Amino acid sequence: MRFFALLRMTMWIFGTVSVAMAFKRFIFIVVLNKKEDKMIKKFDKSQWEGFFDKVSKNLGSKEAMIEVVEKEIGDQVETKAQPLIGLSYDPKDDEFVVTLEKHEHIIPQPKEIAIDEEIDGIKLIEVVEGDGTKHLIRLMSPLALPQ
């Protein structure tokens, strides 16, 4: 019922167009609104240590996959999905550390960190080194076992 009311409203907004055209525009509007659920945040370097300490304490059962993007060699997958143990920034050594179950990934001298967050939590952490190399840490929930 709501769908047809929205479709009629869309047709009214865009004038007398065919139902197919109104439907395409309606779907486009819904897709645009869906993307608004995402938030990309950038933090000041002084906030990194405290933020990632809090994130690590509240991880739950997350898995992570790490990709390294370099201009010369392109995208390289460093690790496939593994249980994530923690994320931390050490201001003394100026290092961002991703600790997985069987791997530790150290990013020296990060200059920028961005977080892609959706309603259900952090999905991606992008860390940029001083030389421009990007490290993408993709967070995901493990698949639940069937009951």
C-alpha positions as CSV (number, residue, x, y, z in Angstrom):
1,M,0.0,0.0,0.0
2,R,2.8,2.5,0.9
3,F,4.7,1.5,-2.2
4,F,1.8,2.6,-4.5
5,A,1.3,5.8,-2.6
6,L,5.0,6.6,-2.9
7,L,4.9,5.7,-6.6
8,R,1.9,8.0,-7.1
9,M,3.7,10.8,-5.2
10,T,6.8,10.2,-7.3
11,M,4.7,10.5,-10.5
12,W,3.2,13.7,-9.2
13,I,6.6,15.2,-8.3
14,F,8.1,14.4,-11.7
15,G,5.0,15.3,-13.8
16,T,3.1,13.1,-16.1
17,V,5.6,10.4,-17.0
18,S,5.1,6.8,-17.8
19,V,4.8,4.4,-14.8
20,A,8.1,2.8,-15.8
21,M,10.0,6.1,-15.7
22,A,8.5,7.0,-12.4
23,F,9.4,3.6,-11.0
24,K,13.0,4.0,-12.2
25,R,13.2,7.4,-10.5
26,F,11.6,6.0,-7.3
27,I,14.2,3.2,-7.1
28,F,17.0,5.8,-7.7
29,I,15.7,7.9,-4.8
30,V,15.5,4.9,-2.5
31,V,19.1,3.9,-3.4
32,L,20.3,7.4,-2.8
33,N,18.6,7.4,0.6
34,K,20.1,4.0,1.5
35,K,23.6,5.4,1.0
36,E,22.9,8.1,3.7
37,D,23.1,5.3,6.3
38,K,26.9,5.3,5.9
39,M,29.2,7.7,7.7
40,I,32.8,8.3,6.9
41,K,34.7,9.8,9.8
42,K,38.3,11.2,9.9
43,F,39.9,11.6,13.3
44,D,42.6,14.0,14.5
45,K,45.8,12.1,15.4
46,S,45.5,13.0,19.1
47,Q,42.2,10.9,19.2
48,W,43.5,7.7,17.6
49,E,44.9,6.0,20.7
50,G,41.8,6.5,22.8
51,F,39.4,5.7,20.0
52,F,41.0,2.4,19.0
53,D,41.4,1.3,22.6
54,K,37.6,1.7,23.0
55,V,36.9,-0.1,19.7
56,S,39.2,-3.0,20.7
57,K,37.4,-3.5,24.0
58,N,34.0,-3.6,22.2
59,L,34.9,-5.7,19.1
60,G,33.0,-8.8,20.0
61,S,33.5,-11.6,17.4
62,K,34.7,-9.7,14.3
63,E,36.9,-10.8,11.5
64,A,39.2,-8.7,9.4
65,M,40.8,-8.8,6.0
66,I,43.8,-6.5,5.1
67,E,44.6,-5.0,1.7
68,V,47.5,-2.8,0.8
69,V,47.1,-0.3,-2.0
70,E,50.3,1.0,-3.5
71,K,50.6,3.1,-6.6
72,E,53.4,1.0,-8.2
73,I,52.1,-2.5,-7.4
74,G,48.4,-1.9,-7.1
75,D,46.0,-3.7,-4.7
76,Q,47.5,-6.6,-2.7
77,V,45.6,-8.8,-0.2
78,E,47.9,-9.3,2.8
79,T,45.5,-11.5,4.8
80,K,42.3,-13.2,4.2
81,A,39.5,-13.0,6.8
82,Q,40.8,-13.9,10.3
83,P,39.5,-13.3,13.8
84,L,40.4,-9.8,14.9
85,I,42.1,-9.5,18.3
86,G,42.6,-5.7,18.4
87,L,43.4,-2.4,16.8
88,S,45.8,0.1,18.4
89,Y,47.8,3.2,17.8
90,D,51.1,3.7,19.6
91,P,52.0,7.4,19.6
92,K,55.4,6.8,21.0
93,D,56.5,4.7,18.0
94,D,54.0,6.4,15.7
95,E,52.6,3.0,14.6
96,F,49.1,1.7,13.9
97,V,48.8,-2.0,14.7
98,V,46.2,-4.5,13.6
99,T,46.4,-7.8,15.6
100,L,44.7,-10.8,14.0
101,E,44.6,-14.4,15.3
102,K,47.6,-15.5,13.1
103,H,49.0,-12.2,11.9
104,E,50.1,-8.8,13.1
105,H,50.1,-5.9,10.7
106,I,52.1,-2.8,11.6
107,I,51.7,0.5,9.7
108,P,54.5,2.9,10.4
109,Q,54.0,6.7,10.5
110,P,50.3,6.9,9.6
111,K,49.3,10.3,8.5
112,E,45.5,9.8,8.1
113,I,42.8,7.4,9.4
114,A,39.3,7.2,8.0
115,I,36.5,5.0,9.3
116,D,33.5,3.8,7.1
117,E,30.8,3.2,9.6
118,E,27.2,2.0,9.0
119,I,24.3,1.5,11.4
120,D,25.6,-1.9,12.5
121,G,29.2,-0.8,13.1
122,I,32.5,-0.2,11.5
123,K,32.9,-1.8,8.1
124,L,36.3,-0.3,6.9
125,I,39.3,1.4,8.3
126,E,41.6,3.2,5.8
127,V,45.0,4.1,7.1
128,V,47.3,6.2,4.9
129,E,51.0,6.1,5.4
130,G,53.3,9.1,4.8
131,D,54.3,7.8,1.4
132,G,50.7,7.5,0.3
133,T,50.3,3.8,0.7
134,K,46.8,2.9,1.8
135,H,46.0,0.0,4.1
136,L,42.4,-1.1,4.0
137,I,41.2,-3.1,7.0
138,R,37.8,-4.6,6.2
139,L,35.8,-5.7,9.3
140,M,33.0,-8.3,9.0
141,S,31.0,-10.5,11.3
142,P,31.6,-14.3,11.0
143,L,28.9,-16.4,9.4
144,A,26.6,-17.9,12.0
145,L,26.2,-21.6,12.1
146,P,22.8,-23.0,11.0
147,Q,20.6,-24.1,13.9
